[in-house]
Amino acid sequence: MLERLTSTCEGEGCDRRLDDDHLMLAMETEHGVRRAYECDCGAVTITVVQNQ
């Protein structure tokens, strides 16, 4: 199920898929990966994937 998750913009009325073209920053630490995406509508979405 988790392999089907996608990042989408949650800007007002937007709901666009956020892919590598929208990736602005990625940071990997010992605890996991943080990614920041900027959508064409101007909204910024942050994702966090924790290492297990």
N, C-alpha and C positions, 0 to 999 in steps of 0.2 A: 504494500500500500504506500509506503513512504517514497518509493521510487517514482510514483506518479504525481508527487507534489510539484507545483510550479510557483514561482514568484509572480505575483500580479500587483499592479499599482492599486492602491486604495484611495487615490485622489478622488475628489468629489465627482462622481459620475464617470470615472475613467475606466478602470478595470482592464487596462492593457497588460499583456504578458511582458515581464521584465526578463530579458535575456542578456547574453554577454555584451551585446551592443549598448546596453544601458548601464553596465557595470562601471562604476566610477572609482571604487576603492575596495580592495580586499586585504584583510589582515588575518594572518594565522598565528595563533598562540598555542601553548601547550594544552589549552582547554578547548580549542576549536577554531572555527573560521567565522569571521564577521565580514559581511559584504554590504556595501552601500550602492544602491541603484538610483539613478535619477531618470524619471519618466519624461517623455515629451511634454506632458502637461505641467511639469515643474515640481511635482511631488517627489520626495525622497523616501525610499523604503530601505530599512535595515533588516538583514536576516542574520540569524545566529545558528550555527550548527555546532553542537557540543560533541567533543570526542567522548567515546565511551570506554 
